Amino acid sequence: MSFTETTTTSWFSRLKGALIRIVIGLILVVACIWLLFWNEGRSVKTYRALVEGAGLVVSVDNSRVDPANDGKLVHVSGPVKPVGVPEDNVLGISAEGAAGLERVVEMYQWVETSRSETRKQLGGGEETVTTYSYNKEWKRDAVNSSNFRQAGHDNPQMPIDDASFFVPSATIGAFSVDGRAVARLGDERPIPLSASDATRLGQAAALGKPASVVGGQAIFSNNPQNPEIGDIRMSFTRSDIDSASFVGAQRGAGLVPYTTSNGRALFLSQAGLVEAPAMFDAAQSENTIITWLVRAGGLIGLFIGFVFILSILGVIADLVPFIGTIVRFGTTAIALIFTLLIGPSVIAIAWITYRPLIAVAVLAAGIALAAGILYLRRGKAAPAAAPA
């Protein structure tokens, strides 16, 4: 089910949009510069906190709590025993022996997808042909049909939402740990629902449709094999864990985040019996991955920001379409050069206090990449400019 819409945008409207993109681009560039700078500081502080923690941590026997270690950074591992039972009090489902319980609710909804093709016109205008398609899918999140381009594909409100439930705490021998932290480490397994469970769920949630069970999931529909918009599918999963390892500050018999000398909160957790050095190595690896992901996101954001700022040049040149294509290619290259210059420079400035040698190396790499791109562009331009 689909329909096609054709829209035409005048050159003056595109010019107005380009001016707005300049403002958005400037905001994006400033925000990404701040993000890159903040990320480097976060990375170094986390690294130092982990190094400090690795030198202070004491592995203790979980069979007894030694008051002499109160306030110290300790490593505890062993079998996990949840205290209490996670329960969905609204729908009456519980998971004996589990650390956590999750309610998963899906609704059969209309989903809109679109595909656009834009053609430049002489005089700087654009013609855009957009095809909108509508399909029915099971979705956990509510799809807002009020924004759909075509009327007649209305989704009702979700009658009940997803929810998570945890035990208040769990014990590892004589030590106590927050139940939420334990549940996050567990293996998730589905809880098969019975016909009586499905009937009770439908009544508790006031769904008003016949209940049936398919593959252990409760479906509320007049015809489960051919669902209609607004039908509900509900399932539950439990989080089970046999053993775990934690690094944190000992407070009485509990483990809480430890505050390092640079103010970072340190609390490590892993499923299974894991030695303290391995846990710190894993945390350092995670810190490195997060650092590079944020760097990549910041650099991509910088590039998009510069593309937005320079996009007005392409709009102006689109008075003659093929000239606009050439100009946009050039502005994209310029945006890339600006990104390679400014991004590494921000990273270098942020690191210069902590790692001066690495800062110089990062800055040199960015300059070398930008210079290489300029050299290649000049090399391609020279033959084209040479006389026949």
N, C-alpha and C positions, 0 to 999 in steps of 0.2 A: 504494500500500500504506500503510494508516494505521489508527490506532485512537484511540478517545476515552476519556479518563479524567476522572472527576469527583471533586474533593476538596472537603472542607468544613473551614474554619478557624474555630475558636471565637473569641469576642471576647477572651478572656484570652490565647490564643495570639497574636492580632494585637497585643495590648497589649505582650506580651513582645518581639515583633519590633520594635515601635515604639521600645522602650527601647534595643534594640540599634542601631537606625538613628540614634538620638540620638548614641551614641558614635561611630558611623561618620561621621555628619555633622560632629561636632566635629573629628575627625581630618582630614576632607576640607577643612573651612574653613581650618584651620591650615596644611595642606599647600599649598592654593591661594594663601593670603596670602604664604607663603614663595616660591612659584613666581612670582607677579606681581612681588614685590620683586626676586628674582634676575634675572628677565627684563629688567627695566629697566636694572639694572646691566650685564648682559651686552650689551644693545643699545648703551648709551652707550660702553662700553669698545671694542666692535667698531667703532663709528662713528669714534672717535678714532684707533684703530689704523689704519683705512683712510685717514683724512685724513693721518695721519703718513706712511704708506707712499706715498701719492700724491705727497707732497712730496719723498720721498727716492729714489724708484725711478729707475733709470738703464736706458734701453734700449740693449742691446749687440748687436753683430754676432755671429751664431751661428757664424761661420767660425773664430773663434779665442777662446781663453780668456785674458783679460787678468788677470794676477796682481794688478794694482793694485785690482781690484774685489772681491778676496776678502773675504768677510764683509759686503759691501754688498748692498742690495736691488736686484736686476736684473730686467729684462724681456727674455725671449728668445722668439722665435717662428721657425717655419720647418718644413720637411718633417720628419716623424717616421720613424725607422727602428728597429723593435723589435730588441733584442739577444737572440737565442735564439728558441725556438719554444715556445709554450704547449702543454702535453701532458697528457692524462689518462693517467698511467702505469698506473693500475689496469685501464682498459678499452682502452688502446692507440689512442686517437684524438688527433690533433694538428692544428694549424692553422698551416701554413707562412705566414709573412708577417704574421700577426695579432699583436695585443698581448695579447689575452685569449681564453680559451675557457671556455664554460660548459656543464656537463652538466645536463640537465633530465630528471628522472625523475617519472613520474606513475603512480599505481596506481588501478585501477578499484575503487571503494570504496562502501560504504553511507554515506549522509549522512542525518542526522536533522534535521528541521525541526519546529517546533511553533507552534501558534497558540492563544492562550488568551482566554477571555472570563470576566470576573469579575462576579458579581452580589452586591450587598449584601443581607443578611438582617436582619429585625427582631431586635434584641437585640445587634447589632454583629458578627455572624459574616459570613463570606464563603463563597460557593460558586463554585468555579473549574472551568470545563470546558475541558480542554486536548486538542487534537487533534494527535497526533504522526504525521508522514508520513515515509516512508523511500523514498529514491530512490538509484539507482546513478549515480555520476559519476566522471569522471577527476579526481583531485586530486593536487596536488604534495605537500601536507602530509599526514602520516598522521592519519587520523580515528580517535580513540579510541572504539571501539564499546563498551567496558566501561561507559561512562556512559549508553548508550542506555536509554530507558525500557522498551522492549520487547525481549525476548530473541529470538535467532534471526537477528540482523543483525550477524554477526561479521566484522570486518576483520582480515586477517593483518598481521603487521609488514612494514614496508617493507624489502625485501631489500637495497636500495642507495639512497643519498641523493643529492640534488643536490650539485654541487661546482663551484667556480670555480678557474681556473688562469690565471696571468699570467706574462709574461716577467719576468726579474729587473730589467731596465732597458730604456730606449729612449734613443736619441740624437737631439738636434736640433743638427745640425752638430757642433761640437766639445763640446757640453754633454751631460750625462747626467741623465736623470730616472727616478724610480722607475717600474717597469713597471706597477704597480697603478694609479698616478695617470693614466697614459696610457690604459690599457685602459678606464677609466671614461668617457673622453671619446669613445670610438670608436662607430661605427655597428655595431649588432648585425645579423648576417646568419646565417640557418640554414645548417648544413652538411648537404647531402643525403647520406643513408646508403645504401649499396648492400646487396644481399642478403648478400654475404660479410661486410660490416661487422656486420650484424645477428647473423649466426651467431657471429662472434667475440665480440660483446658478451654474448650469452646465455651462452656458455661461460665467459667471464671473470668474469661476475657470478653464475654458477651458478644461473641462473633456472629451469632444468629444464623449459622450455616451448618449443614450436616457435617459431622466429623468422621474421618476415616484415617487409616494408617497405611502408608505406602513406603516400604523400605525403612521402617523404623521412624518415619517422620509423620507428624500429624498434619493432615490437609483438610481445610475447611472449605468445601466446595460442593455444589450440586452435582458436579461430574468431575471427579479427580483426574480422569483420563483426558478430559477436554476442559481445562480450567477457563474461567471467565475473569475479566478485569475486576480486581478487588478481592479475589480469593486469597486465602492466607495459607502459608506453609510454615510450620513451626518445628524446631528440633532443639535438642539440648546436648551439650558436651560437658564432660567432666575432666578436670585436671588432676592427674595422679602422679605422685613422685615417691620413689622408694628412699633415695638418699640424696644429700646435697652438701655443698660446702659454702661457707660464708666467711667473709673478712669484714670486720666492723669493730666499733668500740664496744667494750663490755660495760654495760650499765646494769648493775645488779646481776640478774640472771638473763638479761636481754642483750641483744645485739642491735646497735643503732649506728647511723653514719658517724664516721670519725672525721674530725676537722683537722686538716693538716696545717702546717705553719703558714702557708700562703692562703689559707681560708677556704680551700676546696673541701667539699664533703666527699668522703671515701667510704664506699660500701660495695663490696664485690660479692657476687653470687654465681654459682654454677651447679648444674645438676650432676650428681655422682660424687664420688670421693676423689677430690682434686687437691693436690698439694698447693701450698701458698705460692711458691715461685711460678708455677704454671698459671695460676689465676692472675697474677700480676702481668705475666707475659701476654696473656689473652687480652687483658685490659689495655695494655700498651698497643697491641695490634688494632684493637677496636678504635682507640684514639687516633691512630694513624689513618685508618679508613675514613673515619668521620671528617678528619682534617682535609683529606684529599677530595672527598665528596663536596664539602662546603667550598673548597677552592674552585672546583670545577663549576659549581653552581654560580659562584660569584663572577667568574670569568665569562660564563655564558650570559649572565645578566648584564655585565659591562658591554659585551658585544651587542646585545639587543638594544641597550640604551643608546649606544653610538649609532647604530643603524637607524633608530627612530629619529635621532637628532639630525642626521644627514639625509633623511628620506625626502625632505622638502626639495632637495636638488633634483631628485628623480622625477618628482611631480612637475616641477617647472619644465624640465626637459621633455616631458611627455606630450608637450604640444606637438612634437613630431615623435610618434611612438618608438621608432627604432633607436632614436637618439636617447630617449629615456631609458631604454634597456641597457645601452652602453654606460650611461651615467650611473645607473644603479649598480652595475657590476663594479665600477670604480669606487663608489661610496662604500660598498660592502668590503672591498679590500682595505680602504682607509679605516673603516671601523675595526677590522681585524688588527691592523697595525696599531691603532690607538689602544686596543685591548691588550696586545702583547707588550706594549710599553708601560701602560699605567698599572695593569694587574700585577705583574712581577715587581714593579716599583713599590706598590703598596705593601706587598708581602715582604719585600726586603726591608722597608722602613719599620714594619712591625717587628721583624726579627732582629734588627740591628742591635738592639739592647741585649738580647738574649744569645744570639748566635751570629756574631759579626761575619765570620768566614762564610757561612751558608748564605747570609744576606747578600754578600758581594757576588757569590756564584749565581744565585737566582736572578739578580739584576743583570749580570752579564749574559745569562742565557736568554732573557727577554729581549735585550738589545740585539743580540746576535740573530734571533728569529726575525725580528722586525727588519733588520738590515738585509737579511737574506731575501725576504719577500720584496723589498725595494729593489734589490739587485736583479732579481728575476724579472720583475716588471719592466725595469729599464732595458734589460736584455731583449725582451720581446718587443718593446716599443722601438728600439733602434733599427731593426731590419725594416719595420713598417715605414719609418720616416726616411729611409735611404732613397735617393733618386733612382729611377729605373734605368 
